[in-house]
Amino acid sequence: MYDDEELSAIREAKESWEAETLGPTLDRHGERKSRFATVSNREVDRLYTPEDVADLDYDEDLGFPGEEPYTRGVYPTMYRGRTWTMRQFAGFGTAEETNERFRYLIDEGQTGLSTAFDMPSLMGIDSDDKMSLGEVGKEGVAVDTLRDMEVLFDGIDLAEVSTSFTINPSAPVIYAMYVALADRRGVPREELRGTLQNDMLKEFIAQKEWVIPPEPSLDLVTDTIEFAVAETPKFKPISVSGYHIREAGSTAVQELAFTLADGFAYVEACLDRGLDVDEFAPQLSFFFNSHNSLFEEVAKFRAARRIYATVMDEWYGAEADASKQLKFHTQTAGQSLTAQQPLNNVARVTIQALAGVLGGTQSLHTNSFDEALALPSEQAVRVALRTQQIIAEESGAADIVDPLGGSFAVESLTDETEAEAMAYIEEIREMGDGTVRDGVLRGIDQGYFHREIQESAYEYQERVDDGEETVVGVNAYEIDEDTRPDLLKVDETTRERQLDRLESVKAERDDDAVAAALDDLRDAVAAGENVMPEIVTAVKAYATMGEIMEVFEAEHGAYRERIGVA
C-alpha cells in the first residue's frame, strides 16, 4: 500500500520522533508498565505505522465487504442493512418457566431465542435417572420428551423465530424434537431457522460433555448436517464452537486455530460422506468468545473470515460465495466475569460486545452481570439486552462497515493472528498425515489440545496472581462491602414437577410404537445409515431422551463410563 520511498520517509520520521519527542517524555515520566500485552499475553507495540503493514495487499488481504476474502465482513452493508441478531441465553427449571422467560425477552426486543439445557439433558439422560439427582432444571431447562418441547415453545411461532440450541452429545435428539414440533404444527421444515451447537470435537477438546467416543460422535454430527441439507435448509445444524475452548483457558489464537481446525474436520467428514461442499458448507456456522482485549478480539474475527475463505477455496474447492463466508455467533467472556463487585461486569460485557460488533459478528449474546454468582436474574438479563441495543442504536458503531479497517494496529494484529493460527492448523493437518479430520482426532487421543490450553491457562493465572494482569475488583481496587445482587433461585419443586410430566408421558404414550421406533433406530445405527429420520420418528412416539441415547451407547460403548466419568 506504500512504496519504498514513502516507507523510508516514514521510518526516518519515526526515528526522529523517538529521539526528539518520545525520548525526553520517557526520561521524565516513563510509562505505566514495562510491558504491555493483551489478555492472551500478546505483546503490543507502543505505536503502529504503515511500516507494520507494508506487505498488505488491499485486494488480496482486505477487499470490500461482501467480497473475498471477507476480512471486512460477509455482507456489503453489514449493520447498515440490519443489526446483528440479539440472542440472550435462557433456560432454567421446567419448560413452563423457560417459556415465560422466552416471552419476556421477545417483548423486550430480543430478535432470536437461545436455549440453555440442564445437565441431564446435555448428557442425554432423563430427569428420573439416578445420575440426574440434584441437577434437574438447575443449569438450564429440563427436556425429556417432545412434550417438554411443546410446552417450551407454547405460543411462539416457529416460522417467525430463530432459535439456537446449546447442546452437544444429545443435540440430534433436540433437533429431532424441534423438527417434530414443526411437523405437528404444520410449519414447513424448510422454514425453520436457528442453530444447533452440536460440536462434539470441541467437547473432547475443552467442554467435556460426551456420551459415545469421538469417531462415532463425528459420524452422528455428520448425520445431522446431511439431514439438515435435505430437510431444513435455513437451519444451521452445527455451530463450531471456540467459545468453550477460550473459556477453558486458551489464547485468542488457540481459540481461532482449534475452532477452525474442528470446522475443517467436519468439512472433510461431510466430503467423505459424499456430500458436495457447496451444498453443505453454507449451513455451517461458528461461535466465538469475545474477551477483554478489544483490538485483539477484532483482529481475531477479521482473521477468521480471511483464513476460512482461503482454506475453503484452496483446500476444499468451494466455489459458491456462501461456502466461503464464515458466519458466526459471539458471546461475551463468561470466564472474565467476577463475583467480586459484580456490577463491574456491565462495563466488561459492554467492551466485549463492542469488540464483537466492530469485528462483524452475525449474532451476539451479552452475559448478565450476575452470572458469576447464579443464573441470570430478570433485571440482569434486561441490562445485558439493553447493552446490545445501546451499542446498536446510540453508539454509532453499527453505522460504518468495518470501522477499524485500515488501522495500522488492527491490520498488523490481524496479520499476526492469521499467521499464528495457520501455523497451528498446518501442525494439526500434519498430525493427521495431510487431513485435518485425522489430525484433530489424533490430537484428542494424544492430549495435544489439552496440553496447549492447560499451559496457556496456567500462564494467565500466574500473571493474575503476580499482579501482572489486572482484574479490577479482584487483585486491584478491592472493597470490603457486600455488593452481591439479588439472585435468581430455581424453584425447589422443579424436579417433582418435571418427574410428574415425564411419568404422565410414559403412561399415556403407545409403548408398542416406542419400542418399534427404537428398534428401527438400532437397525439404522448398526447398518451405519443416517439415523436422523429414525430419531424424528422416535421422538414423535414420545420416546425419551435417555431411551434414544441408550441406543447409541449400546452400539458404540458408554464412553463416559469407560473413562470413569459416571
MIDODREN-399132 format. One record per residue (C-alpha): y, z, x. Coordinates in steps of 0.25 Angstrom, whole numbers, plus 5000, padded with zeros to 4 digits. Layout:
<pts>
<<Y,Z,X>>
...
</pts>
This chain:
<pts>
<<5000,5000,5000>>
<<5009,5001,5012>>
<<5010,4992,5024>>
<<5008,4997,5038>>
<<5023,4997,5041>>
<<5026,5005,5029>>
<<5015,5015,5032>>
<<5020,5016,5047>>
<<5035,5019,5042>>
<<5029,5030,5032>>
<<5021,5036,5043>>
<<5033,5037,5052>>
<<5042,5043,5041>>
<<5031,5053,5038>>
<<5031,5057,5053>>
<<5046,5059,5053>>
<<5045,5067,5040>>
<<5035,5076,5046>>
<<5043,5078,5059>>
<<5057,5079,5053>>
<<5055,5085,5039>>
<<5042,5091,5037>>
<<5040,5098,5051>>
<<5053,5106,5050>>
<<5049,5111,5036>>
<<5035,5115,5040>>
<<5041,5122,5052>>
<<5050,5130,5043>>
<<5041,5133,5031>>
<<5027,5127,5033>>
<<5018,5125,5021>>
<<5011,5133,5011>>
<<4998,5131,5017>>
<<4992,5126,5030>>
<<4983,5116,5022>>
<<4984,5110,5008>>
<<4971,5106,5001>>
<<4966,5102,4987>>
<<4956,5111,4979>>
<<4945,5102,4986>>
<<4951,5106,4999>>
<<4956,5092,5002>>
<<4968,5094,5011>>
<<4980,5087,5006>>
<<4992,5081,5015>>
<<5006,5086,5015>>
<<5011,5072,5011>>
<<5005,5059,5008>>
<<5012,5046,5011>>
<<5008,5031,5010>>
<<5000,5032,5023>>
<<4990,5041,5015>>
<<4987,5029,5006>>
<<4989,5018,5016>>
<<4976,5012,5013>>
<<4977,5012,4998>>
<<4976,4998,4991>>
<<4983,4999,4978>>
<<4974,4989,4971>>
<<4960,4994,4977>>
<<4963,5009,4976>>
<<4973,5011,4965>>
<<4975,4999,4956>>
<<4980,5001,4942>>
<<4976,5010,4930>>
<<4964,5004,4923>>
<<4960,4995,4934>>
<<4951,4997,4946>>
<<4949,5006,4954>>
<<4955,5014,4942>>
<<4961,5024,4952>>
<<4974,5024,4943>>
<<4966,5026,4930>>
<<4956,5019,4921>>
<<4966,5015,4911>>
<<4978,5007,4913>>
<<4987,5016,4904>>
<<4979,5029,4907>>
<<4986,5041,4899>>
<<4998,5032,4894>>
<<4987,5026,4885>>
<<4981,5039,4880>>
<<4979,5052,4887>>
<<4966,5057,4892>>
<<4956,5064,4882>>
<<4959,5078,4882>>
<<4945,5086,4881>>
<<4945,5101,4880>>
<<4931,5107,4883>>
<<4926,5114,4871>>
<<4913,5121,4867>>
<<4908,5135,4864>>
<<4900,5143,4855>>
<<4894,5135,4843>>
<<4897,5121,4839>>
<<4906,5126,4828>>
<<4915,5133,4838>>
<<4916,5121,4847>>
<<4919,5112,4835>>
<<4930,5121,4832>>
<<4936,5120,4846>>
<<4934,5105,4846>>
<<4942,5104,4833>>
<<4953,5113,4839>>
<<4954,5104,4851>>
<<4955,5092,4843>>
<<4966,5098,4834>>
<<4974,5102,4847>>
<<4974,5087,4852>>
<<4961,5086,4861>>
<<4956,5072,4861>>
<<4942,5074,4865>>
<<4931,5085,4864>>
<<4924,5091,4876>>
<<4911,5099,4873>>
<<4906,5111,4881>>
<<4892,5116,4878>>
<<4885,5129,4881>>
<<4875,5131,4892>>
<<4863,5130,4883>>
<<4867,5116,4878>>
<<4871,5112,4892>>
<<4857,5115,4897>>
<<4850,5109,4886>>
<<4844,5121,4879>>
<<4846,5127,4865>>
<<4854,5139,4861>>
<<4841,5146,4857>>
<<4835,5144,4871>>
<<4834,5157,4879>>
<<4842,5151,4890>>
<<4854,5150,4881>>
<<4855,5165,4878>>
<<4870,5169,4881>>
<<4874,5154,4883>>
<<4875,5149,4869>>
<<4889,5143,4866>>
<<4895,5151,4878>>
<<4900,5139,4887>>
<<4901,5128,4876>>
<<4895,5125,4863>>
<<4880,5126,4860>>
<<4874,5113,4855>>
<<4859,5114,4852>>
<<4857,5103,4842>>
<<4864,5091,4835>>
<<4868,5102,4824>>
<<4877,5108,4834>>
<<4884,5095,4838>>
<<4886,5092,4823>>
<<4894,5105,4822>>
<<4901,5103,4835>>
<<4907,5090,4830>>
<<4909,5094,4816>>
<<4922,5088,4811>>
<<4924,5080,4823>>
<<4924,5065,4823>>
<<4914,5059,4834>>
<<4920,5046,4832>>
<<4934,5051,4836>>
<<4932,5062,4846>>
<<4928,5060,4861>>
<<4918,5071,4865>>
<<4914,5076,4878>>
<<4901,5084,4880>>
<<4900,5092,4893>>
<<4885,5093,4894>>
<<4875,5088,4904>>
<<4860,5091,4904>>
<<4859,5091,4889>>
<<4870,5080,4888>>
<<4861,5070,4882>>
<<4858,5079,4870>>
<<4872,5082,4867>>
<<4875,5067,4868>>
<<4864,5064,4858>>
<<4869,5075,4849>>
<<4883,5068,4849>>
<<4877,5054,4846>>
<<4868,5060,4835>>
<<4880,5067,4829>>
<<4888,5054,4829>>
<<4876,5047,4822>>
<<4875,5057,4812>>
<<4890,5056,4809>>
<<4890,5041,4809>>
<<4898,5039,4821>>
<<4894,5027,4829>>
<<4889,5031,4842>>
<<4898,5020,4849>>
<<4910,5028,4844>>
<<4906,5041,4851>>
<<4916,5045,4862>>
<<4914,5056,4872>>
<<4908,5060,4885>>
<<4895,5067,4889>>
<<4895,5074,4902>>
<<4880,5072,4905>>
<<4882,5072,4920>>
<<4869,5078,4925>>
<<4871,5075,4940>>
<<4883,5083,4940>>
<<4875,5095,4934>>
<<4865,5094,4946>>
<<4877,5094,4956>>
<<4886,5104,4950>>
<<4885,5109,4936>>
<<4870,5113,4936>>
<<4866,5111,4921>>
<<4853,5103,4921>>
<<4840,5103,4913>>
<<4832,5091,4920>>
<<4832,5086,4934>>
<<4843,5077,4940>>
<<4836,5063,4939>>
<<4831,5065,4924>>
<<4845,5071,4921>>
<<4851,5058,4927>>
<<4842,5050,4918>>
<<4846,5057,4906>>
<<4860,5055,4909>>
<<4858,5040,4911>>
<<4851,5040,4897>>
<<4864,5045,4890>>
<<4872,5035,4898>>
<<4863,5024,4893>>
<<4863,5029,4879>>
<<4878,5030,4879>>
<<4880,5016,4883>>
<<4872,5011,4872>>
<<4875,5021,4861>>
<<4889,5028,4864>>
<<4897,5018,4872>>
<<4910,5027,4870>>
<<4903,5040,4874>>
<<4902,5044,4889>>
<<4888,5048,4892>>
<<4891,5055,4905>>
<<4903,5062,4911>>
<<4900,5062,4926>>
<<4906,5076,4930>>
<<4913,5080,4942>>
<<4919,5092,4935>>
<<4907,5101,4937>>
<<4906,5097,4952>>
<<4920,5101,4954>>
<<4918,5114,4947>>
<<4907,5117,4956>>
<<4916,5117,4968>>
<<4917,5102,4973>>
<<4929,5096,4979>>
<<4936,5085,4971>>
<<4930,5074,4980>>
<<4916,5080,4978>>
<<4918,5081,4963>>
<<4922,5066,4963>>
<<4911,5061,4972>>
<<4900,5069,4966>>
<<4904,5065,4952>>
<<4906,5050,4955>>
<<4892,5050,4962>>
<<4886,5056,4950>>
<<4893,5045,4941>>
<<4887,5034,4951>>
<<4873,5041,4950>>
<<4874,5039,4935>>
<<4879,5025,4936>>
<<4867,5022,4945>>
<<4857,5029,4935>>
<<4862,5020,4924>>
<<4861,5008,4932>>
<<4847,5011,4936>>
<<4844,5013,4921>>
<<4848,4998,4919>>
<<4862,5000,4913>>
<<4874,4991,4916>>
<<4885,4998,4923>>
<<4896,4992,4915>>
<<4888,4997,4902>>
<<4887,5012,4906>>
<<4898,5015,4916>>
<<4909,5014,4906>>
<<4903,5026,4899>>
<<4902,5035,4912>>
<<4913,5046,4913>>
<<4917,5056,4923>>
<<4922,5071,4923>>
<<4931,5077,4934>>
<<4937,5090,4937>>
<<4952,5091,4939>>
<<4955,5103,4949>>
<<4968,5109,4954>>
<<4972,5099,4965>>
<<4979,5089,4957>>
<<4981,5078,4967>>
<<4966,5079,4972>>
<<4961,5078,4957>>
<<4970,5066,4954>>
<<4965,5059,4967>>
<<4950,5062,4963>>
<<4952,5056,4949>>
<<4958,5043,4955>>
<<4948,5042,4966>>
<<4936,5044,4956>>
<<4941,5032,4948>>
<<4942,5023,4960>>
<<4929,5027,4966>>
<<4922,5025,4953>>
<<4928,5011,4951>>
<<4924,5007,4965>>
<<4910,5012,4964>>
<<4906,5007,4950>>
<<4911,4993,4955>>
<<4905,4992,4969>>
<<4892,5001,4967>>
<<4888,4998,4953>>
<<4894,4985,4949>>
<<4902,4990,4938>>
<<4911,4978,4932>>
<<4917,4984,4919>>
<<4930,4991,4921>>
<<4925,5003,4913>>
<<4913,5005,4922>>
<<4923,5007,4934>>
<<4933,5016,4927>>
<<4930,5031,4930>>
<<4934,5039,4917>>
<<4934,5054,4918>>
<<4936,5067,4911>>
<<4943,5078,4918>>
<<4942,5093,4917>>
<<4951,5103,4924>>
<<4944,5112,4934>>
<<4937,5124,4928>>
<<4934,5129,4942>>
<<4949,5131,4944>>
<<4951,5140,4932>>
<<4953,5155,4935>>
<<4950,5167,4927>>
<<4962,5174,4934>>
<<4975,5170,4927>>
<<4969,5160,4918>>
<<4982,5155,4913>>
<<4984,5149,4927>>
<<4973,5139,4923>>
<<4982,5132,4914>>
<<4990,5127,4926>>
<<4977,5123,4933>>
<<4972,5115,4922>>
<<4985,5108,4920>>
<<4985,5103,4934>>
<<4971,5099,4934>>
<<4973,5092,4921>>
<<4985,5085,4926>>
<<4976,5080,4938>>
<<4966,5074,4928>>
<<4977,5067,4921>>
<<4984,5062,4934>>
<<4970,5058,4938>>
<<4968,5049,4926>>
<<4957,5057,4918>>
<<4952,5052,4905>>
<<4950,5065,4898>>
<<4953,5079,4902>>
<<4949,5094,4899>>
<<4958,5105,4903>>
<<4952,5118,4905>>
<<4957,5130,4898>>
<<4964,5141,4906>>
<<4953,5152,4901>>
<<4941,5144,4905>>
<<4938,5153,4918>>
<<4936,5164,4908>>
<<4929,5159,4896>>
<<4928,5147,4886>>
<<4942,5142,4883>>
<<4950,5149,4872>>
<<4957,5140,4861>>
<<4971,5143,4867>>
<<4966,5139,4881>>
<<4960,5126,4876>>
<<4973,5123,4870>>
<<4981,5125,4882>>
<<4971,5117,4890>>
<<4972,5105,4880>>
<<4988,5107,4880>>
<<4988,5105,4895>>
<<4982,5091,4893>>
<<4991,5088,4882>>
<<5004,5092,4890>>
<<4999,5084,4902>>
<<4997,5072,4893>>
<<5010,5073,4884>>
<<5020,5081,4893>>
<<5018,5079,4908>>
<<5019,5064,4909>>
<<5006,5064,4918>>
<<5000,5055,4907>>
<<5011,5045,4907>>
<<5009,5038,4921>>
<<4995,5031,4925>>
<<4990,5037,4938>>
<<5004,5044,4941>>
<<4999,5049,4955>>
<<4994,5035,4959>>
<<5001,5031,4971>>
<<5004,5045,4976>>
<<5001,5045,4991>>
<<4994,5059,4990>>
<<4985,5055,4977>>
<<4981,5041,4983>>
<<4977,5048,4996>>
<<4969,5059,4989>>
<<4963,5048,4980>>
<<4958,5040,4992>>
<<4953,5052,4999>>
<<4945,5057,4987>>
<<4939,5043,4985>>
<<4935,5042,4999>>
<<4929,5056,5000>>
<<4922,5055,4986>>
<<4916,5041,4990>>
<<4910,5047,5003>>
<<4903,5057,4994>>
<<4898,5047,4985>>
<<4893,5038,4996>>
<<4886,5050,5002>>
<<4879,5053,4989>>
<<4875,5038,4988>>
<<4869,5038,5002>>
<<4861,5051,4998>>
<<4855,5042,4987>>
<<4852,5031,4996>>
<<4862,5022,4990>>
<<4862,5027,4976>>
<<4872,5037,4971>>
<<4862,5042,4960>>
<<4851,5045,4970>>
<<4862,5052,4979>>
<<4866,5061,4968>>
<<4852,5065,4964>>
<<4849,5067,4979>>
<<4862,5075,4981>>
<<4858,5084,4969>>
<<4844,5086,4974>>
<<4849,5090,4988>>
<<4860,5099,4984>>
<<4871,5089,4990>>
<<4881,5091,4979>>
<<4879,5106,4978>>
<<4882,5108,4993>>
<<4894,5099,4993>>
<<4900,5106,4981>>
<<4896,5120,4985>>
<<4903,5118,4999>>
<<4916,5114,4992>>
<<4915,5125,4982>>
<<4913,5135,4993>>
<<4925,5130,5002>>
<<4934,5130,4989>>
<<4930,5145,4986>>
<<4933,5148,5001>>
<<4947,5143,5000>>
<<4950,5151,4988>>
<<4944,5163,4994>>
<<4952,5161,5006>>
<<4965,5158,4998>>
<<4966,5144,5004>>
<<4964,5139,4989>>
<<4974,5146,4980>>
<<4969,5149,4966>>
<<4981,5155,4958>>
<<4977,5168,4952>>
<<4964,5169,4959>>
<<4967,5170,4974>>
<<4983,5169,4973>>
<<4993,5175,4963>>
<<4983,5184,4957>>
<<4987,5194,4946>>
<<4981,5207,4941>>
<<4984,5206,4926>>
<<4973,5201,4916>>
<<4976,5187,4912>>
<<4963,5184,4905>>
<<4966,5176,4892>>
<<4959,5178,4878>>
<<4945,5171,4880>>
<<4936,5163,4870>>
<<4923,5171,4867>>
<<4911,5164,4861>>
<<4906,5170,4848>>
<<4894,5179,4851>>
<<4887,5173,4839>>
<<4887,5159,4845>>
<<4873,5160,4849>>
<<4868,5165,4836>>
<<4875,5154,4828>>
<<4870,5143,4837>>
<<4856,5148,4836>>
<<4857,5148,4821>>
<<4861,5134,4821>>
<<4850,5130,4831>>
<<4840,5137,4822>>
<<4845,5130,4810>>
<<4844,5117,4816>>
<<4830,5119,4821>>
<<4826,5124,4807>>
<<4832,5112,4799>>
<<4828,5100,4809>>
<<4816,5092,4807>>
<<4807,5097,4818>>
<<4798,5084,4818>>
<<4810,5076,4820>>
<<4814,5084,4832>>
<<4800,5084,4838>>
<<4799,5069,4837>>
<<4813,5067,4843>>
<<4809,5076,4855>>
<<4796,5068,4857>>
<<4803,5055,4857>>
<<4813,5061,4867>>
<<4801,5066,4876>>
<<4795,5052,4876>>
<<4809,5046,4880>>
<<4810,5055,4891>>
<<4796,5053,4896>>
<<4798,5038,4895>>
<<4811,5038,4903>>
<<4819,5032,4891>>
<<4833,5035,4887>>
<<4832,5048,4879>>
<<4845,5048,4872>>
<<4840,5041,4859>>
<<4829,5052,4858>>
<<4839,5063,4861>>
<<4848,5058,4850>>
<<4836,5058,4840>>
<<4832,5072,4844>>
<<4846,5078,4842>>
<<4847,5071,4828>>
<<4834,5078,4825>>
<<4841,5091,4830>>
<<4832,5093,4842>>
<<4839,5104,4850>>
<<4846,5102,4864>>
<<4835,5111,4870>>
<<4823,5103,4864>>
<<4829,5090,4869>>
<<4832,5095,4883>>
<<4818,5101,4884>>
<<4812,5087,4883>>
<<4819,5083,4896>>
<<4815,5096,4903>>
<<4801,5094,4899>>
<<4801,5080,4905>>
<<4809,5082,4917>>
<<4807,5097,4920>>
<<4817,5108,4917>>
<<4826,5107,4929>>
<<4834,5120,4926>>
<<4821,5128,4926>>
<<4815,5121,4938>>
<<4827,5125,4947>>
<<4828,5139,4942>>
<<4840,5137,4932>>
<<4833,5142,4920>>
</pts>
